[in-house]
């Protein structure tokens, strides 16, 4: 069933993340037991469980969210317990008030959800009117957050530079392959089915682009407050810069594919300029692979000697009247593709 399938991720979380979370919960539990004398320090365990995140920066944000939500929730529950007691209606009313307070303060979802949860736990356990009990719940939360942050800092989370680089290189290779496909379309006659396949392949670049950008974003987040971040910062910045180029190239390639699909006919292949455009598309694909796979990379393919390192301007012969709009569009798109790949604008 589709609904059940959506409950599962396409990949597992790293085992290290599971182990860090488990260690944090155990340490937070025993620390609260020793420091506060609590037999069942649920608030500390929940705080540690939520605070341990893939990056230290995310852990700090979760710790602040969690602490703020608990403090507000406990204060609301304590005030309501002192004034109104702990009946069922009071519990339900506090939930509504907590949600409205979070909405009014424009709190993040983490804090907004934590306020009613903390208030309900305090009211349900029955210690809402006890100021000492309320303070202990806040102390538990602080201990749990501190333990989670400490464990995440000591067991340093990995910098996600390698997955980001692989995702960006994969996108670049797919864009280059699409450019090669477009070149072949201009060299040999195509059937309607082949044209549809070509356009579908170009459109498939969008989801790959989104995945690559998400991977780079995660890599950038993994640098924050990470003691290993400085070693990987340059490579991640390089991938981010390449992603900026690829985002534009994906749009250009989609435009070329759409134009060729909509205005293609068998006579287009016979245009003298079509062969030159096809050659430029192949060279652009070659140059893009060089850009994504710089010298020294272990997966680098050998450079063919007969292809230039950069694309070159075209000498344009007048196309047939029925093709001049398409040819003009392709030439402009090629110029913009070349600018993105070479990093220089033509005059």
C-alpha positions as CSV (number, residue, x, y, z in Angstrom):
1,X,0.0,0.0,0.0
2,X,1.2,3.5,-0.8
3,X,0.3,4.8,2.7
4,X,2.5,2.2,4.4
5,X,5.3,2.7,1.9
6,X,5.4,6.4,2.7
7,X,6.2,5.6,6.4
8,X,9.6,4.3,5.4
9,X,12.6,6.2,4.3
10,X,14.6,5.3,1.2
11,X,17.7,4.9,3.3
12,X,18.5,4.2,7.0
13,X,20.0,6.7,9.4
14,X,23.7,6.0,10.2
15,X,24.2,3.4,12.9
16,X,26.4,5.9,14.7
17,X,23.4,8.2,15.1
18,X,21.4,5.3,16.7
19,X,24.3,4.5,19.1
20,X,24.8,8.2,20.1
21,X,21.1,8.6,20.8
22,X,21.0,5.4,22.9
23,X,24.1,6.5,24.9
24,X,22.6,10.0,25.5
25,X,19.4,8.6,26.8
26,X,21.1,6.2,29.2
27,X,23.5,8.8,30.5
28,X,20.8,11.4,30.9
29,X,18.6,8.9,32.8
30,X,21.3,8.0,35.4
31,X,22.6,11.6,35.6
32,X,19.1,12.8,36.6
33,X,18.7,9.9,39.0
34,X,22.0,10.8,40.8
35,X,21.6,14.6,40.7
36,X,17.9,14.9,41.4
37,X,17.0,11.6,43.1
38,X,14.4,10.9,40.5
39,X,13.5,7.2,40.0
40,X,11.9,7.7,36.6
41,X,13.4,10.8,34.9
42,X,11.2,10.7,31.8
43,X,11.8,14.4,30.9
44,X,15.6,13.9,30.9
45,X,15.3,10.8,28.7
46,X,12.9,12.5,26.2
47,X,15.1,15.6,26.0
48,X,18.3,13.6,25.3
49,X,16.3,11.5,22.7
50,X,15.2,14.6,20.8
51,X,18.4,16.7,21.1
52,X,20.8,14.2,19.4
53,X,20.7,15.2,15.8
54,X,22.9,14.5,12.7
55,X,24.8,17.8,13.3
56,X,26.0,19.7,16.3
57,X,24.2,22.8,15.1
58,X,20.9,20.9,14.8
59,X,21.4,19.5,18.3
60,X,21.9,23.0,19.7
61,X,18.7,24.2,18.0
62,X,16.8,21.2,19.3
63,X,18.1,21.7,22.8
64,X,16.9,25.3,22.8
65,X,13.5,24.3,21.3
66,X,13.1,21.6,23.8
67,X,14.1,23.6,26.9
68,X,11.9,26.5,25.9
69,X,8.9,24.3,25.3
70,X,9.3,22.5,28.6
71,X,9.8,25.6,30.6
72,X,6.7,27.2,29.2
73,X,4.7,24.0,29.5
74,X,5.7,23.4,33.1
75,X,4.9,27.1,34.0
76,X,1.4,26.9,32.4
77,X,0.7,23.6,34.1
78,X,1.9,24.9,37.5
79,X,-0.2,28.0,37.2
80,X,-3.3,26.1,36.1
81,X,-2.8,23.5,38.9
82,X,-2.5,26.2,41.6
83,X,-5.6,28.1,40.4
84,X,-7.9,25.5,38.9
85,X,-6.7,22.1,40.0
86,X,-5.9,19.1,37.7
87,X,-9.3,17.9,36.4
88,X,-9.8,16.6,32.9
89,X,-11.2,19.8,31.6
90,X,-8.3,21.8,32.9
91,X,-5.9,19.4,31.1
92,X,-7.8,19.9,27.8
93,X,-8.0,23.7,28.3
94,X,-4.2,23.9,29.0
95,X,-3.5,22.0,25.7
96,X,-5.6,24.6,23.8
97,X,-4.0,27.5,25.6
98,X,-0.5,26.1,25.0
99,X,-1.1,25.8,21.2
100,X,-2.5,29.4,21.1
101,X,0.5,30.7,23.1
102,X,2.9,29.0,20.7
103,X,1.0,30.4,17.7
104,X,1.0,33.9,19.2
105,X,4.8,33.8,19.9
106,X,5.5,32.3,16.5
107,X,7.5,29.5,18.0
108,X,9.1,26.7,15.9
109,X,7.1,23.4,15.6
110,X,9.5,21.8,18.1
111,X,8.8,24.3,20.8
112,X,5.1,24.6,19.9
113,X,4.6,20.8,20.3
114,X,6.6,20.6,23.4
115,X,4.6,23.1,25.4
116,X,1.3,21.1,25.5
117,X,3.2,17.8,25.9
118,X,5.1,19.1,29.0
119,X,1.9,20.6,30.4
120,X,-0.1,17.4,30.0
121,X,2.6,15.3,31.6
122,X,2.9,17.6,34.6
123,X,-0.9,17.8,35.1
124,X,-1.4,14.1,34.5
125,X,1.3,13.0,37.0
126,X,-0.4,15.2,39.5
127,X,2.4,17.5,40.7
128,X,1.3,20.6,39.0
129,X,0.6,22.6,42.2
130,X,4.0,21.6,43.6
131,X,6.6,24.2,42.8
132,X,9.5,21.9,43.6
133,X,8.1,19.3,41.3
134,X,7.8,21.8,38.5
135,X,11.4,23.0,38.9
136,X,12.7,19.4,38.9
137,X,11.0,18.8,35.6
138,X,12.8,21.8,34.1
139,X,16.1,20.7,35.7
140,X,15.6,17.2,34.2
141,X,15.1,18.7,30.7
142,X,18.2,20.9,31.1
143,X,20.2,17.8,32.1
144,X,18.9,15.8,29.2
145,X,19.7,18.6,26.7
146,X,23.1,19.1,28.1
147,X,23.9,15.4,27.9
148,X,22.6,15.2,24.3
149,X,24.8,18.1,23.3
150,X,27.8,16.8,25.0
151,X,27.5,13.3,23.5
152,X,27.0,14.8,20.0
153,X,30.1,17.0,20.5
154,X,32.3,14.2,21.9
155,X,31.3,11.6,19.3
156,X,31.8,14.0,16.4
157,X,29.1,13.6,13.7
158,X,30.5,13.1,10.2
159,X,30.9,15.9,7.8
160,X,28.6,15.0,4.9
161,X,30.9,16.2,2.1
162,X,31.3,12.9,0.3
163,X,27.5,12.3,-0.3
164,X,27.1,15.9,-1.4
165,X,30.0,15.7,-3.9
166,X,28.7,12.4,-5.3
167,X,25.2,13.9,-5.8
168,X,26.6,17.0,-7.5
169,X,28.9,15.0,-9.8
170,X,26.0,12.7,-10.7
171,X,23.8,15.7,-11.6
172,X,26.6,17.1,-13.8
173,X,27.1,13.8,-15.5
174,X,23.3,13.5,-16.2
175,X,23.2,17.0,-17.6
176,X,26.2,16.2,-19.8
177,X,24.5,13.0,-21.0
178,X,21.4,15.0,-21.9
179,X,23.5,17.4,-23.9
180,X,25.0,14.4,-25.8
181,X,21.5,13.1,-26.4
182,X,20.4,16.4,-27.8
183,X,23.4,16.4,-30.1
184,X,22.4,13.0,-31.4
185,X,18.9,14.2,-32.1
186,X,20.3,16.9,-34.3
187,X,22.6,14.5,-36.1
188,X,20.2,11.6,-37.0
189,X,16.4,11.5,-37.8
190,X,14.3,10.8,-34.8
191,X,10.9,9.1,-34.3
192,X,8.2,10.6,-32.2
193,X,8.9,8.0,-29.5
194,X,12.6,8.9,-29.4
195,X,11.7,12.6,-29.1
196,X,9.4,11.9,-26.2
197,X,12.1,9.8,-24.5
198,X,14.6,12.6,-25.0
199,X,12.2,15.2,-23.4
200,X,11.4,12.8,-20.5
201,X,15.1,12.4,-19.8
202,X,15.6,16.1,-19.7
203,X,12.7,16.6,-17.4
204,X,14.1,13.9,-15.1
205,X,16.9,16.3,-14.3
206,X,14.7,18.4,-12.0
207,X,14.3,15.8,-9.2
208,X,18.0,14.9,-9.4
209,X,18.8,18.6,-9.1
210,X,16.6,18.9,-5.9
211,X,18.3,15.9,-4.4
212,X,21.7,17.2,-5.1
213,X,20.9,20.6,-3.6
214,X,19.4,19.0,-0.5
215,X,22.7,16.9,-0.1
216,X,24.8,20.1,-0.4
217,X,22.6,21.9,2.1
218,X,23.0,19.0,4.6
219,X,26.7,19.0,4.0
220,X,26.8,22.8,4.8
221,X,24.8,22.2,8.0
222,X,27.1,19.4,9.1
223,X,30.0,22.0,9.1
224,X,28.4,24.2,11.7
225,X,30.0,23.9,15.1
226,X,31.8,20.8,13.9
227,X,35.5,20.7,14.9
228,X,36.3,18.8,11.6
229,X,34.5,21.3,9.5
230,X,37.5,23.4,8.5
231,X,39.1,20.4,6.6
232,X,36.0,20.0,4.4
233,X,34.8,23.5,4.0
234,X,36.7,24.2,0.7
235,X,35.3,21.1,-1.0
236,X,31.7,21.8,0.1
237,X,32.0,25.4,-1.1
238,X,33.2,24.2,-4.4
239,X,30.3,21.8,-4.7
240,X,27.9,24.6,-3.8
241,X,29.4,26.8,-6.5
242,X,29.0,24.0,-9.1
243,X,25.4,23.5,-8.0
244,X,24.8,27.2,-8.8
245,X,26.0,26.6,-12.4
246,X,24.1,23.3,-12.7
247,X,20.9,24.9,-11.6
248,X,21.1,27.3,-14.5
249,X,22.3,24.6,-16.9
250,X,19.4,22.3,-16.0
251,X,17.0,25.2,-17.0
252,X,18.9,25.8,-20.2
253,X,18.9,22.1,-21.2
254,X,15.2,21.8,-20.5
255,X,14.6,24.8,-22.7
256,X,16.7,23.2,-25.5
257,X,14.9,19.9,-25.2
258,X,11.5,21.5,-25.2
259,X,12.3,23.6,-28.3
260,X,13.7,20.7,-30.2
261,X,10.8,18.4,-29.3
262,X,8.2,21.0,-30.3
263,X,9.8,22.2,-33.5
264,X,11.5,19.1,-34.8
265,X,11.1,17.7,-38.3
266,X,13.3,15.5,-40.4
267,X,14.5,18.4,-42.5
268,X,16.2,19.9,-39.4
269,X,18.9,17.2,-39.6
270,X,19.8,18.4,-43.1
271,X,20.4,22.0,-42.0
272,X,24.2,22.8,-42.3
273,X,24.1,24.6,-39.0
274,X,22.5,21.7,-37.2
275,X,25.6,19.6,-37.4
276,X,27.7,22.5,-36.0
277,X,25.2,22.9,-33.1
278,X,25.3,19.2,-32.4
279,X,29.1,19.4,-32.2
280,X,28.9,22.3,-29.8
281,X,26.4,20.4,-27.6
282,X,28.9,17.5,-27.5
283,X,31.7,19.8,-26.6
284,X,29.6,21.4,-23.9
285,X,28.9,18.0,-22.5
286,X,32.7,17.2,-22.6
287,X,33.6,20.5,-20.9
288,X,30.9,20.0,-18.2
289,X,32.4,16.6,-17.3
290,X,35.8,18.3,-17.0
291,X,34.3,20.9,-14.7
292,X,32.7,18.3,-12.5
293,X,35.7,15.9,-12.5
294,X,38.8,18.1,-12.0
295,X,42.3,16.7,-12.4
296,X,43.4,14.3,-9.6
297,X,39.9,12.9,-9.0
298,X,40.2,9.1,-8.8
299,X,37.1,8.6,-11.1
300,X,38.3,11.0,-13.7
301,X,37.9,9.7,-17.3
302,X,40.7,10.2,-19.8
303,X,40.5,13.4,-21.8
304,X,40.2,12.8,-25.6
305,X,42.9,14.7,-27.5
306,X,40.6,15.8,-30.4
307,X,38.2,17.7,-28.2
308,X,39.0,21.3,-27.1
309,X,39.0,22.2,-23.4
310,X,36.4,24.9,-24.1
311,X,33.7,25.4,-26.6
312,X,34.3,27.8,-29.5
313,X,32.1,30.3,-31.3
314,X,30.1,29.1,-34.3
315,X,30.1,30.5,-37.8
316,X,26.4,30.6,-38.6
317,X,25.0,30.0,-42.1
318,X,21.5,31.2,-42.9
319,X,19.0,28.4,-42.0
320,X,15.8,27.5,-43.9
321,X,12.9,29.8,-43.2
322,X,11.0,27.2,-41.3
323,X,13.9,26.6,-38.9
324,X,15.3,30.0,-38.3
325,X,13.4,30.5,-35.0
326,X,14.5,27.2,-33.6
327,X,18.1,27.6,-34.8
328,X,18.3,31.1,-33.3
329,X,16.9,29.8,-30.0
330,X,19.5,27.0,-29.9
331,X,22.3,29.3,-30.6
332,X,21.4,31.6,-27.8
333,X,21.0,28.7,-25.4
334,X,24.4,27.3,-26.4
335,X,25.9,30.7,-25.8
336,X,24.4,30.8,-22.3
337,X,25.4,27.2,-21.6
338,X,29.0,28.0,-22.6
339,X,29.0,31.1,-20.3
340,X,28.0,28.9,-17.3
341,X,30.6,26.2,-18.0
342,X,33.5,28.5,-18.8
343,X,32.6,31.2,-16.3
344,X,33.1,34.0,-18.8
345,X,30.5,36.1,-20.7
346,X,30.8,36.6,-24.4
347,X,30.7,40.1,-25.8
